[in-house]
Amino acid sequence: MSKVTTDESVERMLADHEGEWIAFRVTGRDEYGQPARGELLVHSPSSAEAYEAIGSPGEICVLHSGDLVPKGHGFVFAL
């Protein structure tokens, strides 16, 4: 797990940490209200570590920057 604090675009954070979970404090939104900028708090291959790092107040977003479903696999939603 690596802790950092920068203000950058969500696209940049996802590109810089491919295949990892990132947790960031939202600092800006796009025209649709989606997080567009943030202060990166932590990046880690472990989702548990990313969620543990969000103990500080503020609006926090946790995303995964890679494919969650391995190539050649799929899943079905049943209602």
PyMOL Python script that loads the backbone (N, CA, C, O; Angstrom):
from pymol import cmd

cmd.read_pdbstr("""\
ATOM      1  N   MET A   1       0.850  -1.171   0.000  1.00  0.00           N
ATOM      2  CA  MET A   1       0.000   0.000   0.000  1.00  0.00           C
ATOM      3  C   MET A   1       0.892   1.229   0.000  1.00  0.00           C
ATOM      4  O   MET A   1       1.860   1.305   0.756  1.00  0.00           O
ATOM      5  N   SER A   2       0.559   2.192  -0.853  1.00  0.00           N
ATOM      6  CA  SER A   2       1.301   3.442  -0.902  1.00  0.00           C
ATOM      7  C   SER A   2       0.352   4.594  -0.653  1.00  0.00           C
ATOM      8  O   SER A   2      -0.701   4.692  -1.282  1.00  0.00           O
ATOM      9  N   LYS A   3       0.729   5.468   0.269  1.00  0.00           N
ATOM     10  CA  LYS A   3      -0.084   6.638   0.557  1.00  0.00           C
ATOM     11  C   LYS A   3       0.530   7.848  -0.130  1.00  0.00           C
ATOM     12  O   LYS A   3       1.740   8.065  -0.063  1.00  0.00           O
ATOM     13  N   VAL A   4      -0.303   8.625  -0.784  1.00  0.00           N
ATOM     14  CA  VAL A   4       0.127   9.842  -1.462  1.00  0.00           C
ATOM     15  C   VAL A   4      -0.999  10.861  -1.362  1.00  0.00           C
ATOM     16  O   VAL A   4      -2.151  10.503  -1.116  1.00  0.00           O
ATOM     17  N   THR A   5      -0.663  12.126  -1.554  1.00  0.00           N
ATOM     18  CA  THR A   5      -1.697  13.152  -1.595  1.00  0.00           C
ATOM     19  C   THR A   5      -1.347  14.113  -2.719  1.00  0.00           C
ATOM     20  O   THR A   5      -0.386  14.875  -2.615  1.00  0.00           O
ATOM     21  N   THR A   6      -2.120  14.080  -3.786  1.00  0.00           N
ATOM     22  CA  THR A   6      -1.955  14.978  -4.907  1.00  0.00           C
ATOM     23  C   THR A   6      -3.340  15.364  -5.397  1.00  0.00           C
ATOM     24  O   THR A   6      -4.318  14.681  -5.092  1.00  0.00           O
ATOM     25  N   ASP A   7      -3.434  16.431  -6.137  1.00  0.00           N
ATOM     26  CA  ASP A   7      -4.713  16.815  -6.744  1.00  0.00           C
ATOM     27  C   ASP A   7      -4.552  16.629  -8.248  1.00  0.00           C
ATOM     28  O   ASP A   7      -3.822  17.371  -8.905  1.00  0.00           O
ATOM     29  N   GLU A   8      -5.245  15.629  -8.779  1.00  0.00           N
ATOM     30  CA  GLU A   8      -5.127  15.342 -10.206  1.00  0.00           C
ATOM     31  C   GLU A   8      -6.428  14.758 -10.737  1.00  0.00           C
ATOM     32  O   GLU A   8      -7.355  14.480  -9.976  1.00  0.00           O
ATOM     33  N   SER A   9      -6.484  14.577 -12.041  1.00  0.00           N
ATOM     34  CA  SER A   9      -7.698  14.039 -12.657  1.00  0.00           C
ATOM     35  C   SER A   9      -7.859  12.565 -12.316  1.00  0.00           C
ATOM     36  O   SER A   9      -6.878  11.853 -12.105  1.00  0.00           O
ATOM     37  N   VAL A  10      -9.106  12.119 -12.264  1.00  0.00           N
ATOM     38  CA  VAL A  10      -9.395  10.706 -12.003  1.00  0.00           C
ATOM     39  C   VAL A  10      -8.810   9.851 -13.115  1.00  0.00           C
ATOM     40  O   VAL A  10      -8.272   8.778 -12.844  1.00  0.00           O
ATOM     41  N   GLU A  11      -8.905  10.303 -14.362  1.00  0.00           N
ATOM     42  CA  GLU A  11      -8.334   9.555 -15.487  1.00  0.00           C
ATOM     43  C   GLU A  11      -6.836   9.323 -15.294  1.00  0.00           C
ATOM     44  O   GLU A  11      -6.329   8.235 -15.570  1.00  0.00           O
ATOM     45  N   ARG A  12      -6.136  10.347 -14.823  1.00  0.00           N
ATOM     46  CA  ARG A  12      -4.685  10.239 -14.611  1.00  0.00           C
ATOM     47  C   ARG A  12      -4.378   9.237 -13.499  1.00  0.00           C
ATOM     48  O   ARG A  12      -3.478   8.407 -13.630  1.00  0.00           O
ATOM     49  N   MET A  13      -5.142   9.325 -12.395  1.00  0.00           N
ATOM     50  CA  MET A  13      -4.925   8.406 -11.278  1.00  0.00           C
ATOM     51  C   MET A  13      -5.144   6.964 -11.714  1.00  0.00           C
ATOM     52  O   MET A  13      -4.359   6.084 -11.362  1.00  0.00           O
ATOM     53  N   LEU A  14      -6.215   6.713 -12.485  1.00  0.00           N
ATOM     54  CA  LEU A  14      -6.500   5.361 -12.960  1.00  0.00           C
ATOM     55  C   LEU A  14      -5.390   4.868 -13.885  1.00  0.00           C
ATOM     56  O   LEU A  14      -4.976   3.712 -13.793  1.00  0.00           O
ATOM     57  N   ALA A  15      -4.908   5.729 -14.769  1.00  0.00           N
ATOM     58  CA  ALA A  15      -3.846   5.349 -15.707  1.00  0.00           C
ATOM     59  C   ALA A  15      -2.529   5.083 -14.977  1.00  0.00           C
ATOM     60  O   ALA A  15      -1.800   4.156 -15.331  1.00  0.00           O
ATOM     61  N   ASP A  16      -2.221   5.893 -13.962  1.00  0.00           N
ATOM     62  CA  ASP A  16      -0.958   5.746 -13.239  1.00  0.00           C
ATOM     63  C   ASP A  16      -0.916   4.507 -12.349  1.00  0.00           C
ATOM     64  O   ASP A  16       0.165   4.033 -11.997  1.00  0.00           O
ATOM     65  N   HIS A  17      -2.088   3.979 -11.982  1.00  0.00           N
ATOM     66  CA  HIS A  17      -2.142   2.864 -11.038  1.00  0.00           C
ATOM     67  C   HIS A  17      -2.973   1.718 -11.606  1.00  0.00           C
ATOM     68  O   HIS A  17      -3.852   1.182 -10.931  1.00  0.00           O
ATOM     69  N   GLU A  18      -2.692   1.359 -12.825  1.00  0.00           N
ATOM     70  CA  GLU A  18      -3.396   0.285 -13.540  1.00  0.00           C
ATOM     71  C   GLU A  18      -3.390  -1.005 -12.729  1.00  0.00           C
ATOM     72  O   GLU A  18      -2.344  -1.437 -12.245  1.00  0.00           O
ATOM     73  N   GLY A  19      -4.561  -1.615 -12.585  1.00  0.00           N
ATOM     74  CA  GLY A  19      -4.676  -2.885 -11.885  1.00  0.00           C
ATOM     75  C   GLY A  19      -4.709  -2.773 -10.373  1.00  0.00           C
ATOM     76  O   GLY A  19      -4.662  -3.787  -9.677  1.00  0.00           O
ATOM     77  N   GLU A  20      -4.792  -1.546  -9.851  1.00  0.00           N
ATOM     78  CA  GLU A  20      -4.822  -1.346  -8.411  1.00  0.00           C
ATOM     79  C   GLU A  20      -6.126  -0.669  -7.989  1.00  0.00           C
ATOM     80  O   GLU A  20      -6.861  -0.118  -8.809  1.00  0.00           O
ATOM     81  N   TRP A  21      -6.383  -0.729  -6.697  1.00  0.00           N
ATOM     82  CA  TRP A  21      -7.483   0.020  -6.108  1.00  0.00           C
ATOM     83  C   TRP A  21      -6.941   1.378  -5.696  1.00  0.00           C
ATOM     84  O   TRP A  21      -5.838   1.471  -5.157  1.00  0.00           O
ATOM     85  N   ILE A  22      -7.710   2.432  -5.945  1.00  0.00           N
ATOM     86  CA  ILE A  22      -7.303   3.761  -5.517  1.00  0.00           C
ATOM     87  C   ILE A  22      -8.407   4.349  -4.640  1.00  0.00           C
ATOM     88  O   ILE A  22      -9.594   4.128  -4.882  1.00  0.00           O
ATOM     89  N   ALA A  23      -8.003   5.091  -3.634  1.00  0.00           N
ATOM     90  CA  ALA A  23      -8.950   5.820  -2.788  1.00  0.00           C
ATOM     91  C   ALA A  23      -8.546   7.284  -2.865  1.00  0.00           C
ATOM     92  O   ALA A  23      -7.379   7.623  -2.666  1.00  0.00           O
ATOM     93  N   PHE A  24      -9.515   8.156  -3.154  1.00  0.00           N
ATOM     94  CA  PHE A  24      -9.198   9.569  -3.266  1.00  0.00           C
ATOM     95  C   PHE A  24     -10.321  10.432  -2.722  1.00  0.00           C
ATOM     96  O   PHE A  24     -11.492  10.055  -2.745  1.00  0.00           O
ATOM     97  N   ARG A  25      -9.928  11.613  -2.226  1.00  0.00           N
ATOM     98  CA  ARG A  25     -10.882  12.610  -1.764  1.00  0.00           C
ATOM     99  C   ARG A  25     -11.314  13.416  -2.986  1.00  0.00           C
ATOM    100  O   ARG A  25     -10.471  13.971  -3.690  1.00  0.00           O
ATOM    101  N   VAL A  26     -12.596  13.483  -3.238  1.00  0.00           N
ATOM    102  CA  VAL A  26     -13.135  14.176  -4.414  1.00  0.00           C
ATOM    103  C   VAL A  26     -12.943  15.689  -4.241  1.00  0.00           C
ATOM    104  O   VAL A  26     -13.356  16.271  -3.239  1.00  0.00           O
ATOM    105  N   THR A  27     -12.303  16.312  -5.249  1.00  0.00           N
ATOM    106  CA  THR A  27     -12.106  17.767  -5.233  1.00  0.00           C
ATOM    107  C   THR A  27     -12.806  18.464  -6.387  1.00  0.00           C
ATOM    108  O   THR A  27     -12.899  19.691  -6.397  1.00  0.00           O
ATOM    109  N   GLY A  28     -13.303  17.706  -7.361  1.00  0.00           N
ATOM    110  CA  GLY A  28     -13.998  18.300  -8.501  1.00  0.00           C
ATOM    111  C   GLY A  28     -14.864  17.284  -9.211  1.00  0.00           C
ATOM    112  O   GLY A  28     -14.568  16.089  -9.215  1.00  0.00           O
ATOM    113  N   ARG A  29     -15.937  17.770  -9.812  1.00  0.00           N
ATOM    114  CA  ARG A  29     -16.878  16.901 -10.530  1.00  0.00           C
ATOM    115  C   ARG A  29     -17.043  17.391 -11.958  1.00  0.00           C
ATOM    116  O   ARG A  29     -16.829  18.565 -12.256  1.00  0.00           O
ATOM    117  N   ASP A  30     -17.436  16.452 -12.854  1.00  0.00           N
ATOM    118  CA  ASP A  30     -17.688  16.824 -14.238  1.00  0.00           C
ATOM    119  C   ASP A  30     -19.117  17.347 -14.389  1.00  0.00           C
ATOM    120  O   ASP A  30     -19.842  17.486 -13.404  1.00  0.00           O
ATOM    121  N   GLU A  31     -19.507  17.631 -15.613  1.00  0.00           N
ATOM    122  CA  GLU A  31     -20.831  18.206 -15.871  1.00  0.00           C
ATOM    123  C   GLU A  31     -21.979  17.258 -15.534  1.00  0.00           C
ATOM    124  O   GLU A  31     -23.132  17.680 -15.455  1.00  0.00           O
ATOM    125  N   TYR A  32     -21.664  15.973 -15.334  1.00  0.00           N
ATOM    126  CA  TYR A  32     -22.687  14.983 -14.984  1.00  0.00           C
ATOM    127  C   TYR A  32     -22.699  14.675 -13.487  1.00  0.00           C
ATOM    128  O   TYR A  32     -23.479  13.839 -13.033  1.00  0.00           O
ATOM    129  N   GLY A  33     -21.849  15.336 -12.731  1.00  0.00           N
ATOM    130  CA  GLY A  33     -21.780  15.122 -11.294  1.00  0.00           C
ATOM    131  C   GLY A  33     -20.874  13.984 -10.870  1.00  0.00           C
ATOM    132  O   GLY A  33     -20.819  13.654  -9.685  1.00  0.00           O
ATOM    133  N   GLN A  34     -20.160  13.374 -11.812  1.00  0.00           N
ATOM    134  CA  GLN A  34     -19.246  12.272 -11.503  1.00  0.00           C
ATOM    135  C   GLN A  34     -17.905  12.832 -11.028  1.00  0.00           C
ATOM    136  O   GLN A  34     -17.494  13.897 -11.487  1.00  0.00           O
ATOM    137  N   PRO A  35     -17.212  12.136 -10.116  1.00  0.00           N
ATOM    138  CA  PRO A  35     -15.890  12.595  -9.682  1.00  0.00           C
ATOM    139  C   PRO A  35     -14.950  12.750 -10.878  1.00  0.00           C
ATOM    140  O   PRO A  35     -14.814  11.834 -11.689  1.00  0.00           O
ATOM    141  N   ALA A  36     -14.305  13.909 -10.983  1.00  0.00           N
ATOM    142  CA  ALA A  36     -13.393  14.187 -12.092  1.00  0.00           C
ATOM    143  C   ALA A  36     -11.978  14.506 -11.614  1.00  0.00           C
ATOM    144  O   ALA A  36     -11.016  14.276 -12.347  1.00  0.00           O
ATOM    145  N   ARG A  37     -11.839  15.031 -10.401  1.00  0.00           N
ATOM    146  CA  ARG A  37     -10.539  15.370  -9.821  1.00  0.00           C
ATOM    147  C   ARG A  37     -10.524  14.908  -8.374  1.00  0.00           C
ATOM    148  O   ARG A  37     -11.567  14.776  -7.734  1.00  0.00           O
ATOM    149  N   GLY A  38      -9.322  14.666  -7.875  1.00  0.00           N
ATOM    150  CA  GLY A  38      -9.240  14.270  -6.487  1.00  0.00           C
ATOM    151  C   GLY A  38      -7.833  14.287  -5.940  1.00  0.00           C
ATOM    152  O   GLY A  38      -6.850  14.404  -6.672  1.00  0.00           O
ATOM    153  N   GLU A  39      -7.769  14.164  -4.624  1.00  0.00           N
ATOM    154  CA  GLU A  39      -6.501  14.029  -3.926  1.00  0.00           C
ATOM    155  C   GLU A  39      -6.325  12.546  -3.626  1.00  0.00           C
ATOM    156  O   GLU A  39      -7.048  11.981  -2.805  1.00  0.00           O
ATOM    157  N   LEU A  40      -5.377  11.932  -4.285  1.00  0.00           N
ATOM    158  CA  LEU A  40      -5.128  10.507  -4.123  1.00  0.00           C
ATOM    159  C   LEU A  40      -4.640  10.243  -2.707  1.00  0.00           C
ATOM    160  O   LEU A  40      -3.639  10.812  -2.271  1.00  0.00           O
ATOM    161  N   LEU A  41      -5.353   9.376  -1.989  1.00  0.00           N
ATOM    162  CA  LEU A  41      -4.993   9.041  -0.618  1.00  0.00           C
ATOM    163  C   LEU A  41      -4.144   7.780  -0.550  1.00  0.00           C
ATOM    164  O   LEU A  41      -3.185   7.709   0.219  1.00  0.00           O
ATOM    165  N   VAL A  42      -4.501   6.776  -1.364  1.00  0.00           N
ATOM    166  CA  VAL A  42      -3.788   5.506  -1.320  1.00  0.00           C
ATOM    167  C   VAL A  42      -4.032   4.747  -2.616  1.00  0.00           C
ATOM    168  O   VAL A  42      -5.072   4.902  -3.256  1.00  0.00           O
ATOM    169  N   HIS A  43      -3.051   3.917  -2.995  1.00  0.00           N
ATOM    170  CA  HIS A  43      -3.259   2.953  -4.071  1.00  0.00           C
ATOM    171  C   HIS A  43      -2.661   1.634  -3.620  1.00  0.00           C
ATOM    172  O   HIS A  43      -1.606   1.595  -2.987  1.00  0.00           O
ATOM    173  N   SER A  44      -3.355   0.548  -3.958  1.00  0.00           N
ATOM    174  CA  SER A  44      -2.944  -0.763  -3.481  1.00  0.00           C
ATOM    175  C   SER A  44      -3.583  -1.847  -4.337  1.00  0.00           C
ATOM    176  O   SER A  44      -4.675  -1.641  -4.868  1.00  0.00           O
ATOM    177  N   PRO A  45      -2.931  -2.996  -4.483  1.00  0.00           N
ATOM    178  CA  PRO A  45      -3.577  -4.118  -5.148  1.00  0.00           C
ATOM    179  C   PRO A  45      -4.693  -4.715  -4.284  1.00  0.00           C
ATOM    180  O   PRO A  45      -5.510  -5.492  -4.779  1.00  0.00           O
ATOM    181  N   SER A  46      -4.731  -4.357  -3.001  1.00  0.00           N
ATOM    182  CA  SER A  46      -5.715  -4.896  -2.058  1.00  0.00           C
ATOM    183  C   SER A  46      -6.860  -3.908  -1.831  1.00  0.00           C
ATOM    184  O   SER A  46      -6.629  -2.770  -1.421  1.00  0.00           O
ATOM    185  N   SER A  47      -8.093  -4.342  -2.096  1.00  0.00           N
ATOM    186  CA  SER A  47      -9.240  -3.473  -1.838  1.00  0.00           C
ATOM    187  C   SER A  47      -9.386  -3.206  -0.346  1.00  0.00           C
ATOM    188  O   SER A  47      -9.804  -2.116   0.043  1.00  0.00           O
ATOM    189  N   ALA A  48      -9.051  -4.176   0.496  1.00  0.00           N
ATOM    190  CA  ALA A  48      -9.153  -3.992   1.950  1.00  0.00           C
ATOM    191  C   ALA A  48      -8.252  -2.851   2.418  1.00  0.00           C
ATOM    192  O   ALA A  48      -8.671  -2.031   3.235  1.00  0.00           O
ATOM    193  N   GLU A  49      -7.020  -2.790   1.910  1.00  0.00           N
ATOM    194  CA  GLU A  49      -6.112  -1.711   2.287  1.00  0.00           C
ATOM    195  C   GLU A  49      -6.631  -0.364   1.819  1.00  0.00           C
ATOM    196  O   GLU A  49      -6.505   0.632   2.532  1.00  0.00           O
ATOM    197  N   ALA A  50      -7.211  -0.321   0.628  1.00  0.00           N
ATOM    198  CA  ALA A  50      -7.755   0.937   0.120  1.00  0.00           C
ATOM    199  C   ALA A  50      -8.901   1.426   1.005  1.00  0.00           C
ATOM    200  O   ALA A  50      -8.977   2.610   1.331  1.00  0.00           O
ATOM    201  N   TYR A  51      -9.793   0.507   1.391  1.00  0.00           N
ATOM    202  CA  TYR A  51     -10.909   0.898   2.249  1.00  0.00           C
ATOM    203  C   TYR A  51     -10.455   1.284   3.648  1.00  0.00           C
ATOM    204  O   TYR A  51     -11.052   2.169   4.262  1.00  0.00           O
ATOM    205  N   GLU A  52      -9.417   0.645   4.166  1.00  0.00           N
ATOM    206  CA  GLU A  52      -8.891   0.987   5.487  1.00  0.00           C
ATOM    207  C   GLU A  52      -8.321   2.397   5.520  1.00  0.00           C
ATOM    208  O   GLU A  52      -8.325   3.042   6.568  1.00  0.00           O
ATOM    209  N   ALA A  53      -7.834   2.878   4.391  1.00  0.00           N
ATOM    210  CA  ALA A  53      -7.177   4.179   4.326  1.00  0.00           C
ATOM    211  C   ALA A  53      -8.146   5.350   4.324  1.00  0.00           C
ATOM    212  O   ALA A  53      -7.711   6.499   4.408  1.00  0.00           O
ATOM    213  N   ILE A  54      -9.433   5.098   4.232  1.00  0.00           N
ATOM    214  CA  ILE A  54     -10.389   6.201   4.093  1.00  0.00           C
ATOM    215  C   ILE A  54     -10.971   6.642   5.431  1.00  0.00           C
ATOM    216  O   ILE A  54     -12.158   6.956   5.519  1.00  0.00           O
ATOM    217  N   GLY A  55     -10.153   6.666   6.457  1.00  0.00           N
ATOM    218  CA  GLY A  55     -10.611   7.072   7.775  1.00  0.00           C
ATOM    219  C   GLY A  55     -10.765   8.574   7.941  1.00  0.00           C
ATOM    220  O   GLY A  55     -11.338   9.007   8.940  1.00  0.00           O
ATOM    221  N   SER A  56     -10.285   9.385   7.015  1.00  0.00           N
ATOM    222  CA  SER A  56     -10.376  10.833   7.163  1.00  0.00           C
ATOM    223  C   SER A  56     -11.715  11.352   6.643  1.00  0.00           C
ATOM    224  O   SER A  56     -12.329  10.724   5.780  1.00  0.00           O
ATOM    225  N   PRO A  57     -12.172  12.497   7.163  1.00  0.00           N
ATOM    226  CA  PRO A  57     -13.463  13.037   6.719  1.00  0.00           C
ATOM    227  C   PRO A  57     -13.399  13.578   5.295  1.00  0.00           C
ATOM    228  O   PRO A  57     -12.318  13.856   4.775  1.00  0.00           O
ATOM    229  N   GLY A  58     -14.531  13.721   4.687  1.00  0.00           N
ATOM    230  CA  GLY A  58     -14.625  14.234   3.330  1.00  0.00           C
ATOM    231  C   GLY A  58     -15.278  13.220   2.421  1.00  0.00           C
ATOM    232  O   GLY A  58     -15.553  12.091   2.829  1.00  0.00           O
ATOM    233  N   GLU A  59     -15.523  13.616   1.213  1.00  0.00           N
ATOM    234  CA  GLU A  59     -16.137  12.729   0.232  1.00  0.00           C
ATOM    235  C   GLU A  59     -15.051  11.885  -0.400  1.00  0.00           C
ATOM    236  O   GLU A  59     -14.174  12.409  -1.086  1.00  0.00           O
ATOM    237  N   ILE A  60     -15.101  10.578  -0.173  1.00  0.00           N
ATOM    238  CA  ILE A  60     -14.067   9.662  -0.631  1.00  0.00           C
ATOM    239  C   ILE A  60     -14.649   8.737  -1.698  1.00  0.00           C
ATOM    240  O   ILE A  60     -15.795   8.301  -1.595  1.00  0.00           O
ATOM    241  N   CYS A  61     -13.857   8.447  -2.710  1.00  0.00           N
ATOM    242  CA  CYS A  61     -14.252   7.538  -3.776  1.00  0.00           C
ATOM    243  C   CYS A  61     -13.188   6.444  -3.858  1.00  0.00           C
ATOM    244  O   CYS A  61     -11.992   6.730  -3.802  1.00  0.00           O
ATOM    245  N   VAL A  62     -13.627   5.193  -3.989  1.00  0.00           N
ATOM    246  CA  VAL A  62     -12.705   4.067  -4.151  1.00  0.00           C
ATOM    247  C   VAL A  62     -13.047   3.382  -5.466  1.00  0.00           C
ATOM    248  O   VAL A  62     -14.188   2.969  -5.673  1.00  0.00           O
ATOM    249  N   LEU A  63     -12.050   3.259  -6.371  1.00  0.00           N
ATOM    250  CA  LEU A  63     -12.239   2.665  -7.690  1.00  0.00           C
ATOM    251  C   LEU A  63     -11.148   1.644  -7.957  1.00  0.00           C
ATOM    252  O   LEU A  63     -10.077   1.695  -7.351  1.00  0.00           O
ATOM    253  N   HIS A  64     -11.424   0.712  -8.872  1.00  0.00           N
ATOM    254  CA  HIS A  64     -10.398  -0.212  -9.360  1.00  0.00           C
ATOM    255  C   HIS A  64     -10.057   0.206 -10.782  1.00  0.00           C
ATOM    256  O   HIS A  64     -10.947   0.489 -11.584  1.00  0.00           O
ATOM    257  N   SER A  65      -8.756   0.244 -11.095  1.00  0.00           N
ATOM    258  CA  SER A  65      -8.329   0.777 -12.382  1.00  0.00           C
ATOM    259  C   SER A  65      -8.144  -0.264 -13.472  1.00  0.00           C
ATOM    260  O   SER A  65      -7.721   0.074 -14.578  1.00  0.00           O
ATOM    261  N   GLY A  66      -8.450  -1.512 -13.188  1.00  0.00           N
ATOM    262  CA  GLY A  66      -8.257  -2.546 -14.206  1.00  0.00           C
ATOM    263  C   GLY A  66      -9.500  -3.376 -14.414  1.00  0.00           C
ATOM    264  O   GLY A  66     -10.580  -3.037 -13.930  1.00  0.00           O
ATOM    265  N   ASP A  67      -9.338  -4.473 -15.144  1.00  0.00           N
ATOM    266  CA  ASP A  67     -10.441  -5.395 -15.385  1.00  0.00           C
ATOM    267  C   ASP A  67     -10.662  -6.253 -14.146  1.00  0.00           C
ATOM    268  O   ASP A  67      -9.722  -6.870 -13.645  1.00  0.00           O
ATOM    269  N   LEU A  68     -11.882  -6.297 -13.653  1.00  0.00           N
ATOM    270  CA  LEU A  68     -12.199  -7.122 -12.490  1.00  0.00           C
ATOM    271  C   LEU A  68     -12.526  -8.556 -12.889  1.00  0.00           C
ATOM    272  O   LEU A  68     -12.424  -9.469 -12.070  1.00  0.00           O
ATOM    273  N   VAL A  69     -12.917  -8.754 -14.136  1.00  0.00           N
ATOM    274  CA  VAL A  69     -13.242 -10.087 -14.635  1.00  0.00           C
ATOM    275  C   VAL A  69     -12.086 -10.533 -15.527  1.00  0.00           C
ATOM    276  O   VAL A  69     -11.794  -9.871 -16.523  1.00  0.00           O
ATOM    277  N   PRO A  70     -11.422 -11.644 -15.192  1.00  0.00           N
ATOM    278  CA  PRO A  70     -10.298 -12.112 -16.001  1.00  0.00           C
ATOM    279  C   PRO A  70     -10.723 -12.396 -17.441  1.00  0.00           C
ATOM    280  O   PRO A  70     -11.867 -12.770 -17.702  1.00  0.00           O
ATOM    281  N   LYS A  71      -9.791 -12.215 -18.363  1.00  0.00           N
ATOM    282  CA  LYS A  71     -10.062 -12.511 -19.769  1.00  0.00           C
ATOM    283  C   LYS A  71     -10.511 -13.961 -19.905  1.00  0.00           C
ATOM    284  O   LYS A  71      -9.946 -14.861 -19.283  1.00  0.00           O
ATOM    285  N   GLY A  72     -11.533 -14.173 -20.725  1.00  0.00           N
ATOM    286  CA  GLY A  72     -12.054 -15.510 -20.933  1.00  0.00           C
ATOM    287  C   GLY A  72     -13.137 -15.906 -19.947  1.00  0.00           C
ATOM    288  O   GLY A  72     -13.711 -16.989 -20.060  1.00  0.00           O
ATOM    289  N   HIS A  73     -13.425 -15.043 -18.981  1.00  0.00           N
ATOM    290  CA  HIS A  73     -14.468 -15.298 -17.998  1.00  0.00           C
ATOM    291  C   HIS A  73     -15.586 -14.289 -18.163  1.00  0.00           C
ATOM    292  O   HIS A  73     -15.409 -13.258 -18.812  1.00  0.00           O
ATOM    293  N   GLY A  74     -16.697 -14.573 -17.597  1.00  0.00           N
ATOM    294  CA  GLY A  74     -17.825 -13.656 -17.627  1.00  0.00           C
ATOM    295  C   GLY A  74     -18.700 -13.887 -16.426  1.00  0.00           C
ATOM    296  O   GLY A  74     -18.422 -14.756 -15.599  1.00  0.00           O
ATOM    297  N   PHE A  75     -19.750 -13.117 -16.327  1.00  0.00           N
ATOM    298  CA  PHE A  75     -20.699 -13.315 -15.248  1.00  0.00           C
ATOM    299  C   PHE A  75     -22.077 -12.935 -15.730  1.00  0.00           C
ATOM    300  O   PHE A  75     -22.227 -12.218 -16.720  1.00  0.00           O
ATOM    301  N   VAL A  76     -23.090 -13.421 -15.022  1.00  0.00           N
ATOM    302  CA  VAL A  76     -24.484 -13.220 -15.408  1.00  0.00           C
ATOM    303  C   VAL A  76     -25.209 -12.574 -14.245  1.00  0.00           C
ATOM    304  O   VAL A  76     -25.011 -12.955 -13.091  1.00  0.00           O
ATOM    305  N   PHE A  77     -26.049 -11.596 -14.548  1.00  0.00           N
ATOM    306  CA  PHE A  77     -26.905 -10.987 -13.539  1.00  0.00           C
ATOM    307  C   PHE A  77     -28.278 -11.635 -13.655  1.00  0.00           C
ATOM    308  O   PHE A  77     -28.879 -11.614 -14.728  1.00  0.00           O
ATOM    309  N   ALA A  78     -28.774 -12.200 -12.587  1.00  0.00           N
ATOM    310  CA  ALA A  78     -30.094 -12.815 -12.583  1.00  0.00           C
ATOM    311  C   ALA A  78     -30.973 -12.064 -11.597  1.00  0.00           C
ATOM    312  O   ALA A  78     -30.577 -11.802 -10.461  1.00  0.00           O
ATOM    313  N   LEU A  79     -32.161 -11.726 -12.048  1.00  0.00           N
ATOM    314  CA  LEU A  79     -33.095 -11.028 -11.172  1.00  0.00           C
ATOM    315  C   LEU A  79     -34.251 -11.896 -10.823  1.00  0.00           C
ATOM    316  O   LEU A  79     -35.144 -11.471 -10.089  1.00  0.00           O
TER     317      LEU A  79
END
""", "prot")
cmd.dss("prot")
cmd.show_as("cartoon", "prot")
cmd.util.cbc("prot")
cmd.orient("prot")
